[in-house]
């Protein structure tokens, strides 16, 4: 893994060669910082955790009995187009904050390849990045549906049944995310995410529509690589700052560290153990909102 100075030197080399405009680098940095600021503001200042909710109140259930799944927030108001729009918008901003640092090498590689073909770099590159984020926005809609269904099920259960089944469901979710870390699908998607040059060589498409298609394809590989990790985030209540920061580091390490696949395996083993401990009732979900 190159040092921070190494990455800066590499970016300066791109700029000197005229392949990655400095404005593109700065705008990506500003976008990432702004996304993190909005995400932190949402998590700290607004009473709207985006996890499971028991509609109509908790029926006397203690806040910890859902083992970290948020007991209030968007899901409490039920299904609505407005709620879905707000959820997807907040989710997309959060994904931009968490995923753009790890996606930056791929974005820079696209810009470098684009510059070799056309002096116009900024617009196709942002179209590529937009396609990447569209995949995560679509994932947010899926998460909204899953949260609403989970809230419907939680509301239908009696309080004692919720207290009994919530740790099992949470533990199973986390353990399943850990198991996914060892599956071939994870390895294939991670290999594409870790090889920007190979991705550009194999999947290059000319034009702005081609940039969009490439962004969607890369976003699909990224989703295939990371969706199980974000299932853990949803289980933790979605707005858990500790889990957001931890998973951001995990994704970054998996994609950019020299031993990223080993990191993925180690994380999988930890998640399997944590899921088993939570499911058995021996521990609660740590670091929840």
N, C-alpha and C positions, 0 to 999 in steps of 0.2 A: 504494500500500500504506500503510494508516494506521500511524503510529508506535505504539510500545508504549504511550505515554501515551494515544494516541487510542483504542486498544482498551480500556484500563482505564476511560477516561471513558465509552465506549459501554456497557461492562458495568455501570458504576455507574448509568447512566441506566436500563438494564433493571431493576436492582434497585429504584431509586426508584419506578419505575412499577408494581412488584409483579409483573412479568411473568416474571422469572427469579429464583427464590429464591436468596439468597446461599448457602444450604446446598448447592444444586445446583452452583453454580460452584466452591465449595470442594471438594466431593466429587469432581468431575471432575478438579480439580487434584491432589488426593491420589491418585486412581486412576492418573493418568498418571505421577506421581512414583514410586509404588509399582511400577508396571509397569517403568519404567526401572531402578529399583533391582534388581528381580529379574532383569531381562535382563542387566544389567552383572554381577551376581553369578554368573549362569550362565556368562557369557562368560569371566570372569576366574578364578573359583574352582573351577569344575567341569571335569573332563576329559571333556567330552561334546560335542564339536563335531558339528553336525547336518548333515554333508555326505556325499559319496560315500565308501564304504569298500571296501577289498579284503578279502573275508572270508578268515579264516585267516591274516592277515598280509600284508605287502607284497611277499613273495617277493623280498626284496633290493632293491626299488625305492626310490630316494631319495625323501624326503618331498616334494620340490618337483616331482617328475615328473608330478604330476596338475595342475600349473599352478594351484594354489590350492584345489582341491577337497579337503576334509578327508579324511584317510586313516584316521581312526578315529572312533568314536562310535556313535550309535544304530544306524546301518546295519550295523555290523560284526556285530551279533548276529542279523541276518536278520529275516525276517518274523515278527511276533508281535502279538497284540492289545495286550499290555502296552507293547511298544515304540511302537505306533501311538498309544496313549493318551498316553504321556509326550511323544512328539514333538508331537502336536497341542496339548497343554497348554502346552508351552514356546513353540511357534509362536504361539499365541493371545496369550500374555502379551507376546511380542515385538511382535506386530502392534498390541496396545493401546498399547504404548509409542511405536511409530513413527507410528501413524495417528491417534490421538486428538487430538494438537495440530492437525492439519489438519482434522479432522472437527468440532472444537469449534464453529465458526460455524454449522454445520448443526444441531448439537445445541441450541445456544442459540436458533436460529430456530424449531426445533420447539417448544421450551419456551415461547417467546413466543407462538406461534400457539395452543398448547394452553391457555395462560393466558387467552386471549381467549374460549375456549369453555367452560372448566371450571376452577374454582379448584384442582382436584387436578392438579398439574403434575409432581411428582417421579416418581411411579410410571410414568405413561405415557412420560415422557422417558427413564427408565432402560430401559423395555421397548424403546423405539426404539433406544437405544444397544446393547442386547443383540442386537437383530436385526441391526444393523450388524456387530457382532463375530461373530455366528454365521456370516456369510458368510466372514469371514476364517478362522474355525475350520475350516469345510468346505474352504477352500483349503489349509489345513495338511494335511488328510488327503490331498488330491491331491498335495501336495509330498512327503509321506511315501512314497506309492506311487511317484512319479517317482524319488526317491532310492534306494529299494530296487531298482527296475528297473535304474537306472544302476549300482548296486553289483553286481548280478548280472552285468551285461555286463562291467564292469571285472574282476570275478573270473574270468570265463571267458576273458579275453584273456591272452596271454602277456605277461610284463613289457615286452619290447621293443615289442610292439604297443600296450600301454597308453601307453608313453612317446611313441609316434608319433601315436596318435589323440587323446589327451587334449587337447593344445593346439588341435587342429582343432575338437573338440567344444565346448570352452570358448569359443574365438573365435567360432564360429558362433552359440552361445547369446547372447553379448554383442552381436554385430552384429545378430542378429534382434531383440533388445530395442531396439536403436537404431532399426531400421527401423520398428518398431511405433509409435514416437513420432510418425511422420509419417502414419500411416494414418487414414482417416475415423473408424474405431471409437474411436481414442484421442481425437480431437477432440470427438466426441459425448459420450463419457463424461466428459471433462474439463469440458465446458461445463455438464453437470448438477452436477458437484462444485463448480464455481465460482459457482453461482447458487442459494444456499439458499432465497431468497424464491420464486424461480420453481419450485423443486422442491416446496415446501410448497403453493403455489397449484395446481400441476398434479396432485399425487399425494396430497392430503390424504385421510385416512380417519379416521373417528371411532372412539373406543373403544380399549381396550387391544389388541385384535386388530388394529385398524387401525394402531396405533403399531408393532406388530411387523411388519406388512406393509410399512409405510413404511421401517422400518429395514432390512429385507431388500432392498427395492428400492434404497435409497440405497447399501447395501453392495455390491450388484451393480454399480451404476455405478462405485463406487470401485474395485472389483476390476477392472472393465474398463479403468479409467484406469491402474492401477498394477501389474497382474500382471507385465508384462514387466520392470519395474524390479526386482521381487523375484525374478525368474528370475536376474538378475545377482547378487543376494544369495545365492541358493542355490549358484550357481556359485562364489562367493567363499568358501563354507564355512559360510554361514548365521550363524555366531557371530563374524564379523569386525566388531569394534567400529567400525573406521574406515568400513567400507561401511554399517553400520547408521546411523551418524550422518550420513554423506553423503547417503544415500537419504532419510532423514527430512527433511533440509533441502531436497532436491530436490522431494519430494512437497509440502512446505509451500509452497515457492515457486511450484510449478505451480498450486496451488489458490487461494492467497491473494494473491500478488503481482499488481500491475496488469498486468504483461506476462508472466503465467504461460504462455500458449501459446508465446511466444518462448523462454521458459526450457525448455519441453518440447522444442522443436525443437533448441535448442543442445545439450541433454543427448543427444538422439538422434544428432546429428552426432558428439559425443565418443565415444559408445558404439560407433558404427559404426567409427570410426577405431581405438579400442582393440581391438575384436574382430578387425579385420584384422591389427593388429600382433601380437596373441597367436596367432592362427591361423597366421600366417606364421613364428612362432618368433622374431621379432625382440625380443619382450619377454615377461616373465612377468606373471601377474595381480598387480597392485599391492595392497598393504595387506591381505593375506590373514591368516587366523588362524594 
